[in-house]
Amino acid sequence: MTYIKQVATLEETEQFGQRLGELVQAQDVITLEGDLGAGKTTFTKSFAKGLGVERNVNSPTFTILKQYQGRLPFNHLDVYRLADSEEDLGWDELFYGDAVTVIEWAKLIEYDLPKERLQIEVFYEDEFARRFEITPLGERYEQLCKELFA
């Protein structure tokens, strides 16, 4: 089942991201897909706020990974620059540790992703409006969606 969340304002996007950040648990993996400028990093900043991260969160495009501390450790990956790379970057240590992980452009490393995860696609509707299509893969993520959309 895919869940749809329509937002009309930047504030609604921020509220949605923050709410998800409040609900996640250690080892949760969230993948984000969407065109450039669709709002993946904006969503992730709000998600981090929901996790209690106080540092400024920005895209790790050139570093691939940034780590933050909130109520749980938080890994923020942007794997856009890894297209066509077959290098083993030790994903298991990130995905199965005690942190929560958000991965932008996750389809580029799909072969390394955990089978169970929360997939989010962000679609640009207009200047502030976005459509989020959320697909839970696995029982944990089905439950997370039930809480998120309650």
N, C-alpha and C positions, 0 to 999 in steps of 0.2 A: 504494500500500500504506500502511496506517495501522498504526503500532506502538503497543502498549499497555504502559504502565508503571504497575503497581499499587504504591502505597506504603502502609504501615500506620502509620508514625510520622512525626513532624516531622523527625527525624534523617534518615530515608530520603528525604524531600522535599529536604532540604538537600544530601544527598550526590548526588542526581540532578541538581539545579541546578548544583552545583559541577562535576560531571563534564562537563556540557555546556559550561560556561564554559571549561574546560581545553581543549576540542576545537575551539572556533570559530576562524575566521579573519577577517581584515579583510573588510569588505563583507557579512558574513553578516547576515541579517535574520531575526529570530525574532518571530513573532506569538503573543500570548497571549490566549486567550478563557476566560471562566469567570465564574460568578456572583460577586457581591460576597462576599468572605470565602472564596472557593474556594482562595486561596493564591497568586495571581499575583505579588504583591509579595514574599511570602516566598520563592518560587521565584527571583525576580529577584535578591534579595539574595544568595542562595547562588550564583547564576550569576555575579554580580559578583565574589564571593570567588574563584571558579574562574578569573576573568580577572586576578586579582591586585589588584583594587581594594581599597584600604585604608580609604577614607572610608566613613562610614555612608551606606547607600543606603536611600532611602525613596521613597514614591510621589510622582511629579510631578503629581498630580491638578490642582493649581491653577496650576502653571507650565507644564504640558504636556511640557516637556523638561528633563531634567537630564543633564549630561555628567560623566563620570568618566574618570580615567586609570588604567589597569592595564597589562598587557603590550601591550594595544591600547586605543585610545580606545573608550569605551563610551557610547552614547546610550541613555537610558532614557526612553521616551515613554509617557504615559498620555493617550490621545486621547478619553477619555470626554466631556469638555466640548466636543468639536468636533462632536458630533452635529448634523446639519443644516447644517454650515458648508461653504461652497463656496470658501473662501478658499485661495489658493495659498500654502502655507507653506514652499516650497522643500525639499520632501522629497528631491529628487534629491541635494542637497548632503549630506544625512544618510545616505541609503541607498547612495550610490556613492562615498563618501569612503574613508578608511582605517579607519573605526570599525566596531564591531559594534553592531547596533541591536536592542533589544527593545521591542516595542510592545504595551502593554496596551490592550484594547478595539479591536483593529486592524480589525475589520469595519466600524467607523465611517468608516474612510478606505480601504476596500478598493479603490476606484477609483484610488488613488494608490500602492498597494503594488507592489513588484517582483513580476513573475510567478513568479520563483524565490525561494523562501523556505521556512522551516521553520515550519509551523503547529502550535501546541500548544493543546489545549483541556484545561482543568483541571476535573475534576468532584469535588465534595464527596461523600464517602461516609459519613464520620462525623467525630467530633471531630478526629482526626489523619489518618485514611485518605483518600487521594485517588487518583483514576484520571487518568492523563495519556494523552491520545490525540494522537500525534505523526504529522503527515502531511508528508513531504518533498515539496516541489514543485521538481523539477529535480535533475539529476545530482549537483551539489555536495551537496545536502541528503540525497540517497539515501546517498551515501558517509558523510556525517556520522552518519546513523542507524546504519549498519553498525558504525561505530566506537563509538558510544554504547551499542549493544546487544550488543557483542561479549563 
